[in-house]
Amino acid sequence: MKDLYVSALLDVYGSFLSEKQKALTEYYYNDDLSLSEIAENEGITRQGVNDLIKRAVTQLKGWEEKCGLCEKILKLKELAARVKEGDSGKTEEILDIIEDL
């Protein structure tokens, strides 16, 4: 199974990638295309696709390491779901995260 965390990173930081990097990484992680399928569709080698995606993922993870926005957004979503389920004690934690942004 492909790393769903990379999909989340793409949602947050994808616009900072080149158009080609973003497109190929989305094909692989979001559209579940294989490296061979992407290579065939884009007219490049499988190795070229693999290298481009690896560089993109390294960049995404680097931005997350520096900014931490994706982790905070995922935590907010989790807490919001718990509040909707009636756990109103999580409201304070949500506000703390928002203030930290």
N, C-alpha and C positions, 0 to 999 in steps of 0.2 A: 504494500500500500504506500502510495506517495505521501510525502510529508505535508499534512494539512497546515502546519505552522508556516510553511513557505507561502501557501495561498493567503494566509492572514497577513504575512509580511508584504506580499504583493498588493493587497488592498490598501495598506497604509503607505508604503514607500514606492509602489510601482511607477508612479509618475516621474520619479527621479531617474529611472533607467532610460536608456535609449529606446526608441520605438521598437527596434528589432529585438533587443534584449527582453523588453516587456512582453512583446507578442509571443516569442518563442517560449518564454518561461510560463506564460499563461496557457499556451497550448499544452505544455507538458503537465503542469500541476493542476490547472483548472479544467481543461478539456480532456485530460487523460489520454492524449496522443502519445505514441511511442516516439523515441528519438528517430527511428527509421521513417515513420510516417511524417514527422515534421520535416526531416531532411528532404524527403521526396516532394512534399508540398512546396517547400521553399527553394528547391533546386540547389541545395548545398549538401556537404557530406554529413554523415551521421556524427563523425568526430567533431566537425565544426559546430553542429548543434549542441553537442555535449559540452564543448568548451565554453560556448557562449552562455549556456544555462548555468554552468558551474560558476562562471565569473559573476553573473547576475545574482545568484544566491549568496555568494560571498559578500557582494556589495549590500544586499538586503540585510543580511545578518550583521554586517558592520554598522549600518545605520541604526539598527535596533539596539545594538550594544551601546552606541553613543547616546541615543535618544530615549529608548525604552517605551516609545508610544504604543507599539503593538501590544506589549504586555499589559499596559494600563487599560487599553481599550478592551482587551479580552477579559480582564478582571472586572471592569465596569459592566460588561454584558452579563457575566456570571452573577454578579451582585444584583443587577437589575432583575434578572430572572427570579432570584430568591425573594426579592421584595415583592414581585408580582404574585409569588406563591404565598405571601403573607408574612414573611420574615422581615418585619419593619425595622429590626435591630441593625440591619445592614445599611440603612440610609446614611448613617454617620460615616461609615467607611467609604461610601460612594462620594459623599461631599469632600472627604479628605483627599481622595484621588483627583477629583475635579479641581480642587484648590491647588494641588501639586502640578497640574498641567500648566 
